[in-house]
């Protein structure tokens, strides 16, 4: 019962430099202050009450868990009509840490719209729907594929596409009113359009303006 054990860990398989050690009478040891997502090798030897030490027993290796990523000062670095890119901070994870970035048009991420595995701290997604809200999250994965919880980031919306010209623009013209139309150009049905008319080609002075969810407006005098 008075046997002492010396437990050691190192990030080198030959134990040329120790990362931590512990002397205990127990048959287990806890070592702190290690680096996230790093491979550590363990060994232990016994010391009798007469001071005689055994050879080391090599206990194999393991990998510490990664830190959960943390938000960057600005989440979204690029947003267009069908693409977006977002970023995060590594939170002291080493450079070979894998991150799984995901986006979804649903706040519960069911289903996932897109996923990206990267060792960078940013990810880009393409081929998205126009004028659609997307939610983002990211998690880290260590060298043994153990993943952290998700960091839930803010949401954003892709931009609306420029409306397209209809086959016939003006559907009705009277003395003091007119109706014109356009095509949605793949914008969703909740897209808001701002329709304007002017008697000047540079629209320096507006004669009328309407906001609508439709693809047709009537302007009256």
Backbone as numpy.savetxt, mean C-alpha at the origin, in Angstrom:
# Nx Ny Nz CAx CAy CAz Cx Cy Cz
20.26 -29.59 39.03 19.45 -28.36 39.03 20.29 -27.09 39.03
21.60 -27.21 39.39 22.44 -26.02 39.43 23.25 -25.84 38.15
22.88 -26.56 37.09 23.58 -26.42 35.81 23.28 -25.06 35.19
24.31 -24.39 34.73 24.14 -23.12 34.03 24.22 -23.34 32.53
23.40 -22.62 31.80 23.43 -22.68 30.35 23.78 -21.30 29.81
24.61 -21.28 28.80 24.91 -20.03 28.10 24.33 -20.14 26.69
23.31 -19.31 26.43 22.66 -19.28 25.12 23.16 -18.07 24.35
23.43 -18.27 23.07 23.95 -17.18 22.23 23.23 -17.17 20.89
23.06 -15.99 20.35 22.53 -15.85 18.99 23.46 -14.94 18.20
23.46 -15.18 16.89 24.30 -14.39 15.99 23.64 -14.34 14.62
23.90 -13.28 13.89 23.43 -13.20 12.50 24.43 -13.84 11.54
25.49 -14.41 12.11 26.49 -15.13 11.31 26.47 -16.60 11.71
26.49 -17.49 10.72 26.38 -18.92 11.01 27.62 -19.45 11.74
28.75 -18.72 11.62 29.96 -19.15 12.33 30.12 -18.47 13.69
29.15 -17.68 14.07 29.13 -16.99 15.36 30.36 -16.11 15.57
30.85 -15.55 14.46 32.03 -14.68 14.56 31.73 -13.39 15.31
30.48 -13.00 15.34 30.05 -11.84 16.11 28.70 -12.16 16.74
28.60 -11.98 18.04 27.36 -12.30 18.72 26.39 -11.14 18.70
25.12 -11.44 18.54 24.06 -10.43 18.63 23.44 -10.38 20.02
23.64 -11.42 20.79 23.10 -11.44 22.14 23.43 -12.75 22.84
23.43 -12.72 24.16 23.70 -13.94 24.93 22.96 -13.86 26.26
22.78 -15.02 26.87 22.08 -15.09 28.14 22.59 -16.28 28.93
22.82 -16.07 30.22 23.21 -17.16 31.12 22.03 -17.45 32.03
21.63 -18.71 32.08 20.41 -19.05 32.81 20.48 -20.47 33.34
19.67 -20.74 34.35 19.51 -22.10 34.84 18.30 -22.77 34.21
17.57 -22.01 33.40 16.40 -22.55 32.71 16.84 -23.22 31.41
15.89 -23.85 30.76 16.20 -24.47 29.46 15.61 -23.65 28.32
15.51 -22.35 28.55 15.09 -21.43 27.49 15.66 -20.06 27.80
15.76 -19.24 26.78 16.29 -17.89 26.95 15.58 -16.95 25.98
15.35 -15.71 26.42 14.76 -14.68 25.58 15.79 -13.58 25.37
16.00 -13.23 24.12 16.98 -12.20 23.77 16.28 -11.07 23.05
16.58 -9.85 23.43 15.91 -8.68 22.87 16.92 -7.78 22.14
16.38 -6.72 21.53 17.24 -5.76 20.85 17.76 -6.24 19.51
17.09 -7.23 18.92 17.52 -7.76 17.63 16.95 -6.92 16.48
17.45 -7.17 15.30 17.01 -6.44 14.11 15.80 -7.13 13.49
14.85 -6.33 13.01 13.65 -6.89 12.36 14.02 -7.61 11.07
13.27 -8.67 10.77 13.42 -9.43 9.53 14.88 -9.78 9.26
15.51 -10.39 10.23 16.92 -10.77 10.09 17.09 -12.22 10.53
17.97 -12.93 9.86 18.24 -14.33 10.19 19.20 -14.42 11.38
18.82 -15.23 12.36 19.67 -15.42 13.54 19.89 -16.92 13.78
21.14 -17.23 14.14 21.53 -18.60 14.47 21.68 -18.69 15.99
21.33 -19.85 16.53 21.35 -20.02 17.98 22.21 -21.22 18.37
22.86 -21.09 19.52 23.61 -22.21 20.08 23.59 -22.09 21.60
23.87 -23.21 22.28 23.84 -23.22 23.74 24.86 -24.25 24.24
25.46 -23.95 25.38 26.34 -24.92 26.03 26.03 -24.91 27.53
26.41 -25.99 28.18 26.16 -26.13 29.62 27.46 -25.97 30.39
27.32 -25.56 31.63 28.45 -25.40 32.54 28.09 -26.07 33.87
28.91 -27.00 34.27 28.62 -27.73 35.51 28.97 -26.87 36.71
28.57 -27.35 37.91 28.86 -26.59 39.12 30.35 -26.57 39.41
31.12 -27.41 38.70 32.57 -27.42 38.84 33.25 -26.50 37.80
32.41 -25.85 36.96 32.95 -24.91 35.98 33.36 -25.53 34.67
33.04 -26.78 34.45 33.40 -27.45 33.20 32.30 -27.19 32.16
32.72 -26.69 30.99 31.76 -26.33 29.94 31.72 -27.42 28.87
30.54 -27.63 28.34 30.36 -28.59 27.25 30.65 -27.89 25.92
30.65 -28.69 24.87 30.65 -28.10 23.52 29.30 -27.43 23.28
29.26 -26.59 22.25 28.00 -25.94 21.90 27.07 -26.92 21.16
25.81 -26.83 21.47 24.78 -27.49 20.68 24.20 -26.45 19.72
24.28 -26.73 18.43 23.76 -25.80 17.43 22.26 -26.01 17.30
21.52 -24.94 17.39 20.05 -25.03 17.47 19.36 -24.55 16.20
20.10 -24.40 15.12 19.48 -23.98 13.86 19.30 -22.47 13.81
18.44 -22.04 12.91 18.24 -20.60 12.71 16.76 -20.27 12.60
16.47 -19.02 12.74 15.11 -18.50 12.54 15.22 -17.06 12.05
14.09 -16.49 11.73 14.05 -15.11 11.23 13.10 -14.31 12.11
13.56 -13.14 12.56 12.67 -12.26 13.31 11.57 -11.71 12.40
10.49 -11.33 13.01 9.38 -10.78 12.25 9.72 -9.38 11.71
9.03 -8.99 10.66 9.19 -7.64 10.12 8.30 -6.68 10.91
8.67 -5.40 10.87 7.80 -4.36 11.42 6.67 -4.08 10.45
5.51 -3.74 10.98 4.42 -3.27 10.11 4.83 -1.93 9.49
4.61 -1.72 8.20 4.97 -0.43 7.59 4.22 0.72 8.27
4.74 1.92 8.10 4.08 3.12 8.64 3.78 4.08 7.50
2.81 4.98 7.69 2.43 5.89 6.60 3.56 6.86 6.24
3.63 7.19 4.97 4.52 8.25 4.50 3.82 9.59 4.71
4.58 10.67 4.59 4.00 12.01 4.77 2.88 12.25 3.77
3.04 11.75 2.56 2.01 11.85 1.53 1.81 10.45 0.94
0.58 9.96 0.98 0.34 8.57 0.57 0.39 8.39 -0.94
-0.37 9.19 -1.67 -0.50 8.99 -3.11 0.47 9.89 -3.86
1.32 9.27 -4.67 2.33 10.01 -5.41 1.91 10.28 -6.86
0.90 9.57 -7.33 0.44 9.75 -8.71 -0.98 9.22 -8.83
-1.84 10.00 -9.46 -3.22 9.57 -9.74 -3.61 10.10 -11.11
-4.10 9.21 -11.97 -4.60 9.62 -13.30 -5.97 8.99 -13.49
-6.45 8.97 -14.72 -7.79 8.43 -14.95 -7.85 6.92 -14.74
-6.72 6.22 -14.94 -6.76 4.76 -14.79 -5.56 4.19 -14.04
-4.70 5.04 -13.50 -3.52 4.58 -12.76 -3.44 5.31 -11.43
-2.80 4.66 -10.46 -2.45 5.36 -9.22 -1.21 4.70 -8.62
-0.48 5.46 -7.83 0.69 4.96 -7.12 0.64 5.47 -5.69
1.00 4.61 -4.74 1.06 5.06 -3.35 2.33 4.55 -2.69
2.68 5.19 -1.58 3.93 4.88 -0.90 3.71 4.74 0.60
4.76 4.22 1.27 4.75 4.03 2.72 6.20 4.10 3.19
6.41 3.99 4.50 7.75 3.97 5.05 8.10 2.59 5.58
9.38 2.23 5.49 9.82 0.87 5.83 9.75 0.59 7.32
9.80 1.62 8.15 9.74 1.43 9.61 10.89 0.54 10.12
12.10 0.82 9.63 13.32 0.13 10.05 13.42 -1.32 9.57
12.58 -1.75 8.66 12.78 -3.06 8.04 13.99 -2.99 7.10
14.73 -4.09 6.95 15.88 -4.08 6.04 15.44 -4.00 4.58
16.41 -3.72 3.70 16.08 -3.41 2.30 15.54 -4.60 1.52
15.73 -5.83 2.01 15.21 -6.99 1.27 13.82 -7.41 1.76
13.21 -6.61 2.61 11.86 -6.92 3.08 10.86 -6.83 1.94
9.99 -7.80 1.85 8.94 -7.81 0.82 7.69 -7.14 1.38
7.07 -6.30 0.55 5.82 -5.65 0.93 4.73 -6.11 -0.04
3.55 -6.38 0.50 2.38 -6.73 -0.31 1.42 -5.55 -0.25
1.32 -4.85 -1.37 0.44 -3.68 -1.47 -0.82 -4.09 -2.22
-1.97 -3.65 -1.73 -3.25 -4.03 -2.34 -4.18 -2.83 -2.42
-5.01 -2.83 -3.45 -6.06 -1.82 -3.57 -7.39 -2.51 -3.86
-8.45 -1.82 -3.48 -9.80 -2.33 -3.73 -10.75 -1.15 -3.84
-11.80 -1.34 -4.61 -12.84 -0.32 -4.66 -13.86 -0.50 -3.54
-13.60 -1.47 -2.64 -14.45 -1.71 -1.48 -13.63 -1.50 -0.22
-14.21 -0.84 0.77 -13.47 -0.51 2.00 -13.09 -1.75 2.81
-13.79 -2.88 2.60 -13.45 -4.11 3.31 -12.49 -4.99 2.49
-12.04 -4.48 1.36 -11.07 -5.16 0.48 -11.58 -6.51 0.00
-12.86 -6.60 -0.26 -13.43 -7.82 -0.82 -14.37 -7.44 -1.97
-13.90 -7.67 -3.20 -12.65 -8.34 -3.59 -11.48 -7.35 -3.71
-10.28 -7.92 -3.89 -9.09 -7.12 -4.16 -9.05 -6.76 -5.64
-8.86 -5.48 -5.93 -8.77 -5.04 -7.33 -7.38 -5.29 -7.91
-6.36 -5.08 -7.10 -4.99 -5.28 -7.58 -4.05 -5.50 -6.42
-2.98 -6.27 -6.67 -1.98 -6.55 -5.64 -0.59 -6.50 -6.25
0.38 -6.07 -5.46 1.76 -5.96 -5.93 2.71 -6.38 -4.82
3.67 -7.25 -5.15 4.74 -7.62 -4.22 6.01 -6.91 -4.64
6.65 -6.22 -3.71 7.80 -5.40 -4.06 8.72 -5.26 -2.86
10.00 -5.00 -3.13 10.93 -4.66 -2.06 11.09 -3.15 -1.96
10.38 -2.41 -2.80 10.36 -0.96 -2.73 9.33 -0.51 -1.70
9.29 0.77 -1.42 8.28 1.30 -0.51 7.23 2.09 -1.28
6.93 1.65 -2.48 5.85 2.23 -3.28 5.38 1.19 -4.29
4.16 1.36 -4.75 3.59 0.44 -5.74 2.67 1.22 -6.67
2.63 0.78 -7.92 1.78 1.44 -8.92 0.77 0.43 -9.47
-0.43 0.89 -9.70 -1.50 0.05 -10.22 -2.07 0.69 -11.48
-2.29 -0.11 -12.50 -2.77 0.39 -13.78 -4.06 -0.31 -14.18
-4.69 0.20 -15.22 -5.91 -0.43 -15.74 -7.11 -0.30 -14.83
-7.17 0.78 -14.06 -8.27 0.98 -13.12 -9.45 1.67 -13.80
-10.59 1.63 -13.15 -11.78 2.31 -13.67 -11.65 3.82 -13.47
-12.22 4.56 -14.40 -12.21 6.01 -14.31 -13.08 6.48 -13.14
-12.69 7.60 -12.54 -13.50 8.26 -11.51 -14.09 7.27 -10.51
-13.22 6.46 -9.92 -13.64 5.43 -8.98 -12.79 5.53 -7.71
-13.42 5.39 -6.56 -12.70 5.43 -5.30 -11.97 4.11 -5.07
-10.73 4.21 -4.61 -9.93 3.03 -4.30 -9.33 3.17 -2.90
-9.35 2.05 -2.18 -8.77 1.97 -0.84 -7.44 1.23 -0.94
-6.49 1.60 -0.10 -5.14 1.02 -0.19 -4.70 0.47 1.16
-3.92 -0.60 1.11 -3.31 -1.16 2.31 -2.00 -1.83 1.93
-1.14 -2.03 2.92 0.16 -2.66 2.67 0.59 -3.40 3.94
1.29 -4.50 3.75 1.85 -5.26 4.87 3.25 -5.73 4.48
4.03 -6.06 5.49 5.39 -6.54 5.27 5.46 -8.05 5.45
6.44 -8.64 4.77 6.64 -10.10 4.87 8.12 -10.36 5.12
8.42 -11.19 6.11 9.82 -11.46 6.40 10.36 -12.58 5.51
11.61 -12.96 5.75 12.29 -13.93 4.88 11.71 -15.34 4.96
10.89 -15.59 5.99 10.22 -16.89 6.11 8.74 -16.79 5.75
8.38 -15.70 5.06 7.02 -15.49 4.55 5.99 -15.23 5.64
6.46 -14.84 6.82 5.54 -14.45 7.90 5.17 -12.98 7.67
3.87 -12.72 7.63 3.40 -11.38 7.28 2.92 -10.62 8.51
3.05 -9.30 8.43 2.54 -8.43 9.49 1.05 -8.17 9.26
0.44 -7.46 10.19 -0.90 -6.95 9.95 -0.85 -5.91 8.83
-1.99 -5.60 8.28 -2.07 -4.59 7.23 -2.02 -3.18 7.81
-1.31 -2.31 7.13 -1.41 -0.88 7.37 -2.49 -0.35 6.44
-3.59 0.14 7.00 -4.68 0.67 6.19 -4.40 2.14 5.90
-4.35 2.48 4.64 -4.05 3.84 4.22 -5.33 4.55 3.79
-5.22 5.82 3.51 -6.39 6.60 3.09 -6.82 6.17 1.69
-8.00 6.58 1.30 -8.52 6.27 -0.04 -8.34 7.47 -0.96
-8.44 7.20 -2.24 -8.40 8.26 -3.23 -9.29 7.83 -4.39
-9.48 8.70 -5.35 -10.29 8.39 -6.53 -9.49 8.68 -7.78
-9.59 7.80 -8.75 -9.00 8.09 -10.05 -9.72 9.27 -10.68
-9.06 9.90 -11.63 -9.64 11.08 -12.27 -10.72 10.67 -13.27
-11.61 11.58 -13.55 -12.62 11.36 -14.59 -11.98 11.57 -15.96
-12.50 10.86 -16.94 -12.04 11.04 -18.31 -12.73 12.25 -18.94
-12.06 12.87 -19.87 -12.67 13.98 -20.61 -13.87 13.44 -21.39
-15.04 14.07 -21.28 -16.19 13.58 -22.04 -15.89 13.56 -23.53
-16.54 12.65 -24.23 -16.34 12.52 -25.67 -17.47 13.22 -26.43
-17.20 13.63 -27.64 -18.19 14.28 -28.49 -19.23 13.28 -28.96
-20.49 13.64 -28.86 -21.56 12.78 -29.37 -21.63 12.91 -30.89
-22.33 11.96 -31.51 -22.47 11.99 -32.97 -23.13 13.30 -33.39
-24.13 13.72 -32.65 -24.80 15.00 -32.89 -24.79 15.77 -31.57
-24.16 16.94 -31.56 -24.01 17.69 -30.32 -25.32 18.35 -29.90
-25.91 19.12 -30.79 -27.10 19.91 -30.45 -28.36 19.15 -30.84
-29.16 18.82 -29.85 -30.38 18.04 -30.09 -31.61 18.91 -30.17
-31.49 20.16 -29.71 -32.63 21.08 -29.78 -32.09 22.51 -29.72
-32.60 23.35 -30.63 -32.22 24.77 -30.65 -33.48 25.58 -30.92
-33.78 26.54 -30.02 -34.94 27.43 -30.18 -34.45 28.88 -30.13
-35.39 29.81 -29.93 -35.03 31.23 -29.93 -34.14 31.57 -28.75
-34.50 31.09 -27.57 -33.76 31.47 -26.36 -33.32 30.27 -25.53
-33.24 29.11 -26.13 -32.79 27.92 -25.41 -32.14 26.94 -26.38
-31.35 26.08 -25.82 -30.74 25.03 -26.63 -30.40 23.84 -25.74
-30.35 22.67 -26.37 -29.98 21.44 -25.67 -28.80 20.80 -26.39
-27.79 20.43 -25.61 -26.66 19.71 -26.23 -26.28 18.52 -25.38
-25.56 17.59 -26.01 -25.23 16.31 -25.38 -23.77 15.94 -25.65
-23.32 14.93 -24.92 -21.97 14.41 -25.08 -21.98 12.95 -24.66
-20.85 12.27 -24.77 -20.74 10.87 -24.35 -19.91 10.77 -23.08
-20.25 9.79 -22.24 -19.60 9.65 -20.94 -18.12 9.25 -21.06
-17.76 8.59 -22.14 -16.37 8.16 -22.35 -15.89 7.25 -21.21
-16.73 6.29 -20.85 -16.43 5.28 -19.83 -16.39 5.82 -18.40
-16.81 7.04 -18.18 -16.97 7.51 -16.81 -18.16 6.80 -16.17
-18.14 6.51 -14.87 -19.28 5.85 -14.23 -20.50 6.77 -14.14
-21.62 6.17 -13.78 -22.89 6.89 -13.82 -22.99 7.99 -12.77
-22.14 7.96 -11.73 -22.21 9.00 -10.71 -21.23 10.16 -10.99
-20.68 10.17 -12.18 -19.77 11.26 -12.55 -20.55 12.56 -12.73
-20.03 13.62 -12.17 -20.65 14.94 -12.29 -20.03 15.67 -13.48
-20.88 16.25 -14.28 -20.42 17.03 -15.44 -20.79 18.49 -15.23
-19.90 19.38 -15.61 -20.16 20.82 -15.60 -20.25 21.28 -17.05
-21.45 21.60 -17.47 -21.69 22.03 -18.85 -21.75 23.56 -18.91
-21.10 24.14 -19.89 -21.04 25.60 -20.02 -21.27 26.02 -21.46
-21.86 27.18 -21.61 -21.98 27.78 -22.94 -21.52 29.23 -22.86
-21.06 29.72 -24.00 -20.57 31.10 -24.07 -20.74 31.62 -25.48
-20.90 32.91 -25.62 -20.92 33.52 -26.95 -19.50 33.89 -27.40
-18.51 33.52 -26.59 -17.11 33.76 -26.94 -16.39 32.42 -27.09
-15.59 32.28 -28.12 -14.92 31.00 -28.39 -13.90 30.65 -27.32
-13.41 31.66 -26.62 -12.45 31.37 -25.55 -13.12 31.22 -24.18
-14.42 31.27 -24.16 -15.21 31.12 -22.93 -14.79 32.12 -21.85
-14.36 33.31 -22.29 -13.95 34.34 -21.34 -15.13 34.89 -20.55
-16.33 34.74 -21.09 -17.54 35.15 -20.39 -18.61 34.10 -20.65
-19.12 33.50 -19.58 -20.10 32.43 -19.73 -21.51 32.99 -19.87
-22.29 32.33 -20.73 -23.70 32.66 -20.86 -24.58 31.74 -20.01
-24.01 30.61 -19.61 -24.76 29.67 -18.77 -23.88 28.53 -18.30
-24.23 27.96 -17.16 -23.47 26.83 -16.62 -24.42 25.95 -15.82
-24.30 24.63 -16.00 -25.13 23.68 -15.26 -24.27 22.50 -14.81
-24.59 21.97 -13.63 -23.95 20.76 -13.11 -24.97 19.64 -13.16
-24.56 18.46 -13.68 -25.52 17.39 -13.90 -24.84 16.03 -13.86
-25.64 15.00 -13.58 -25.18 13.62 -13.69 -25.53 13.03 -15.05
-26.29 13.76 -15.83 -26.71 13.30 -17.14 -25.65 13.64 -18.19
-25.88 13.18 -19.39 -24.99 13.53 -20.49 -25.69 14.45 -21.49
-26.63 15.25 -20.96 -27.36 16.20 -21.80 -27.89 17.32 -20.90
-27.83 18.54 -21.37 -28.38 19.68 -20.62 -29.15 20.60 -21.58
-30.06 21.33 -20.97 -30.79 22.37 -21.70 -30.50 23.72 -21.05
-30.05 24.65 -21.83 -29.75 25.99 -21.36 -30.84 26.94 -21.88
-31.33 27.76 -20.96 -32.38 28.72 -21.36 -31.91 30.13 -21.04
-32.55 31.09 -21.72 -32.18 32.50 -21.56 -32.95 33.14 -20.46
